[in-house]
Amino acid sequence: MPHRSNTVFIVEDDPSVRDALALLLGLNGLSVVLFADAESFLAARRPDWYGCLLVDIRMPGMDGLTLQRRLRESGSWLPVIVMTGHGDVESARQAFRSEAVDFLEKPIDHSRLLSAIEDAFARQHLRQDDAERDTAVANLLQTLTPREREVMAQVVAGRHNREIARQLAISPRTVEVHKARLLAKLQVGSIADLVRLSLRAAEKDRR
């Protein structure tokens, strides 16, 4: 499925810096949306926004690191690039702990910024791909009958046909039929692929 178009969302309270960044990124063919503070960004944000966030640390009201943490806690997909005119080790540590793509000190190195944005977009694409795979897996699992789900649980647990047959009070031949239907419905070619799909679904449920 095609990736959605990327946008760089800039949250920066200094209008001169904000405009300079918008000009630079616009000249490089990037779509940009500007915000003067974290609060206005949060008020406008929509779940379908796609791209990356470029945020200053020190701003009136909510600071950039708090915004980054708030987004992460809400499950936001937007990768974050942090920038600051007052860099220190603790701020950088906090930013990377919250999975920042990069931590840039002002004056911003343009080539490094563009490289960080490219990296952020790549991360966003991977997350979109993962989400689409998770959705596809969930949809396939919905096609299983209750009995097929029982057989799948037994197979994934490593039990052989005869063990499964005893557990479910059916014949080994019937187990084989259910396993064949499982593989066909879930569009996997082997038991190993079935186990991998099951583990992926379980991991998604834990998130």
Secondary structure, 3 states (H helix, E strand, C coil): CCCCCCEEEEECCCHHHHHHHHHHHHHCCCEEEEECCHHHHHHHCCCCCCEEEEEECCCCCCCHHHHHHHHHHCCCCCCEEEEECCCCHHHHHHHHHCCCCEEEECCCCHHHHHHHHHHHHHHHHHHHHHHHHHHHHHHHHCCCCHHHHHHHHHHHCCCCHHHHHHHHCCCHHHHHHHHHHHHHHCCCCCHHHHHHHHHHHHHHHHC
